[in-house]
């Protein structure tokens, strides 16, 4: 499931994640979900599969939960 960082942020918001735009460097934002934290790139391209998997793992999610 390929998606951009912005699409991932939209889906995470629907799950109740808090997006902290003041945190993160450059084109990244911090995401908090159920006490877990990860950083999501907000560039225009699609997220590489490993990057998406790492973000979801850090937040305690599986791809099918999106």
C-alpha positions in Angstrom: 0.0 0.0 0.0 1.9 3.0 -1.3 1.0 6.4 0.1 2.4 9.9 0.7 3.3 11.3 4.1 0.3 13.6 3.9 -2.1 10.7 3.2 -0.6 8.8 6.2 -1.1 11.8 8.5 -4.8 12.0 7.4 -5.3 8.4 8.2 -3.5 8.6 11.5 -5.6 11.6 12.5 -8.7 9.5 11.9 -7.3 7.0 14.4 -6.9 9.7 17.0 -3.2 10.6 16.6 -2.0 14.0 17.6 0.1 15.8 15.0 2.7 18.1 16.5 3.8 20.4 13.7 6.2 22.5 15.8 8.4 19.4 16.4 10.5 17.7 13.8 13.2 19.0 11.5 12.7 20.2 7.9 9.9 18.3 6.2 9.0 16.1 9.2 6.3 16.3 11.9 6.0 14.5 15.1 3.0 12.1 15.6 1.8 10.9 19.0 -0.6 7.9 19.3 -1.4 6.1 22.6 1.8 7.2 24.3 4.0 6.3 21.3 5.9 8.8 19.1 7.2 8.7 15.6 8.2 11.3 12.9 6.5 11.4 9.5 8.1 13.0 6.4 5.7 15.4 4.7 7.4 15.6 1.3 5.4 15.3 -1.9 6.6 11.8 -2.9 5.4 8.4 -1.8 6.9 6.9 1.4 9.2 4.0 0.8 7.8 0.7 2.1 10.4 0.4 4.8 9.8 3.9 6.1 6.1 3.3 6.3 6.6 0.0 8.1 9.0 1.7 10.6 6.5 4.5 11.3 3.7 2.0 11.9 5.8 -0.2 14.1 6.9 2.7 16.2 3.2 3.7 16.7 2.1 0.1 17.4 -0.1 -0.2 14.3 -0.4 -2.7 11.4 -1.1 -1.7 7.8 -4.5 -3.2 7.8 -5.5 -0.8 10.6 -5.1 2.2 8.3 
